[in-house]
Amino acid sequence: MARARRVSRVDEVFPVLRDHARSLEVGQQMPTEFQIVEEFGVSRQTAREVLATLRAEGYIEIKHGRGAFVVDKTQSDRQRFQEWFRGNEFEIAELLEMRAAIEPFVAELAAERATDEEIAALRESVDAFEAVLLGHDVDAKVAADEAFHGVILAASRNSGLRVFYDSFIPSLRQYRAHVFSPPADPLLALPHHRAIFEAIAARNPAAASAAMRNHIDHSRLDVHRLASGDGHAAAE
């Protein structure tokens, strides 16, 4: 029997202080490291890790000698996204070009070859996707998106395409983690998944290919819009 994962003290304290940060106005001060130690009965190292995580996720800034203060998370998220995009612009463009080259054809093959069970799995994936996207678990969003595209890949019945696609899954996973995180709007992916599913379920290869290409094209445009500051959302 698998042993349950032990929840760390950081995992216990972080959501409490995250919710506290959300309740404060921008510029208000968070509890100090000493106050966290006293209130939660944790070590100073744990208190530092919690504050560092809050800063990494864009909730606070730490002013040395003064303490931690709440920041505008929307602006912080946008800045972090833009920094990620600027630092990886070539890799992002290359990844989306590879997707555009392979995934529409994969969807076309899936429309021709998918079994009834695979179409049922796609339907289930689409039906459950909205609830996942409305949650706060980025890993769950990435996993749900991977599962949807994975069923389509399996339904293509082409092992060579699968090997090629699998080679850039790590980069694609990192990309998805960003476009399913604030300030992006993950719900923009939902109508695209529905359109792709409906075309595959209708056994319409041309429509499936077009729906997948439209999905990727919109993803490219949304990522660039968000990175340039002209929009507020990105869809995988």
N, C-alpha and C positions, 0 to 999 in steps of 0.2 A: 504494500500500500504506500502510495507516495506521501511524503511528509509535507505538511502545509508550510508555505513560505512564511518565515517569521517577519512580521512587520517591524521595521526599524523605528527608532524614536523620531528620526527625521520625518518618516512617512506619517507618523502620528501627529506631529506638531505642525508640519507644513500646511495642511489644509485649514487648520484653525487660524493660523496667522494669515494665510492667503485670503480667507473670508473676512478677516479683520481689515486687511488692506483694502479690500473692495468696499468696505463700509465707510472708509475715511475719505475726506476730500483730498484733492491733489495738494501736496505741500505739507500735509499733516504728518506728525512724527509717529513712527512705529515704536513698539516696545524695544528697549535697549537689550543688548546681549545679556546683561546682568538680570534684567527683569524676566527674560525668557527662561533663564536658568532657575530663577526663584519660583516663577509661576508653574512651570511644567516639570520641575525636578529633573532636568536634563543636564548634561555636561556642557561646558563652554564650547567644546568642539561641535556638539550637536546644534547649539544655538547659532554658531557661525555658519554651519552648513545650511540651516534653514534660511538664514538671511541671504546667503549666497545664492540659493535656489530661487528665492523671491526676486532677487536682482536679475538673475539670468532669465527669468520668465517675464521680466518687464514690469513688475509691480512696484518696485522701490529703487531708489538710488541710495547709496551709502556715502555719506560725507564724513571723511575721517576726522575724528575728534568731536563730531557733533551727533552722529547717529544715522538712522535709516529713515527716509522720508518717502511718502507715497508719490508716485509720478503718474502722468497721463499714460495709461497702458495702451490706449489706441495709438498714440503717437509713438510710444516705445515699440510696439509691435510692428508698425509700419517701418520704422527706422531699421529694426533688426532684419525684416524681410528684404529691404532694399540693400542692406549690407551683404546679406547672403547672396542676393541676385548679382550684385556687382562683383562679388568674389568668385562667382561660379557661372558667369554669363555664357561663356563658351561651352562649358559642359552641359548647361541646361539646353542651349540651342541644339547641340549635338544629340542629346537624349531625345528631344522632341522630334528631330529629323528621323532618327531611327524608328521611333514609334510610328511616325507618319508613313514610313516605308513598309513596315511589317504588319501593323495591327489592322488596317482596313482589309488586307488580304486574308488575315486570320479570321476576321469576322465574316468575310465572304465564304470561306471554306466552312465555317461553323454553321452558317445558314443552310449549306448543302448537306452537312454530315452529322449535325447534332442529333443525339438520341432524344426520345421523349423524356427520359430521366434528366438529361442535361438541360433541356429546356425548362423542366420543372425546377431544377436547381437555380437557373438564372431568374426565373419568376420569383422564387423565394428570396434570392439575394436582393432583387430590386424592391420587393415588398418590405424587407427589413432594413433597407439602406437608410431611409429617412430617419428612423428612430436612432440609428447609430450616429448619423451626421448631426443630429440635434444634441447629442451628448457632448461631454468634455474630454472623452478619452481618445486622444489622437491615435494611439496605437490601434485601438479598435476600428477607427475609421480607415486607417491604412490597411489593416487586415481584411476588412469587408471589401474594400476596393480591389485588393489583390485577388480575393476569392472570386469576385465577379469576372475579372479579366482572365483568371486562371481557368475557369470553366470554359470560357470561349476558346482559349488556347487548346485545352484538352479536346474540345469538340472539333477542332480543325483536323485532327488525326494526322498531323504532320510533325514527325519527331525532329526533323531538321530545323524547322521553324522554332520548335520548343527549345532546342539547344541554344539557338541564337538568342532568343528572347530571355532565356534564363541567365545569359551572360551579363545582361545589364540590369537585372532585378535589384542588386544592391544600390545602384545609382537611382533607380526608379523608386525604391523604397524611401531613400533620403528625400527625393523630390516630393513624393506624396506627403511625407511628414511635414514639410513646409507648407504645401498648398492646402493641407487640412488643418492648419493652425491659424490663429489670429495673426493678422487682420483679414485673412482670406475667408470667403464664405463657402464652406464645403457643399452647401445645398445646391450650388450651381451645377454640381456633377449629376444630380438626381435626374433631371429631365433627359440628359444625354444617355444615362444608363437605361432609362425606360425606352428611349427611341431605338437603341441598339438591340435591346431584348425583343421589342415588338417586331423588328425586321427579321431577326433570327427565328423567332417563333412563327413568323409568317412564311418561313423558308424562302426569303427573298434576298439572294446574295448581293445584288446591286444596291439595294436599300441598306443592307447591313454594312457594306463597305462605306457607303456615303455617310451613314450615321456615325460610324467610328471615326472617319476622317473629320467630320464636323466637330466631334467631341475633342479631338486632339487640336484642331485649329483654334477652337474657342479657348482651350487651355493655354495655348501659346499667347493668344491675344490678352487674356485676362492676367497672366503672369506679368507680361510686359506693362500692362496698364497699371497694375498695382505697384510694380517696381519703380515706375516713373512718377507715381503719385497722382495719376489721373483717374484712378478708380479705387474701389474698396474691396474687390473680391478676386478670387482666383478659383478655377475649377479644374480638378484633375482630369 
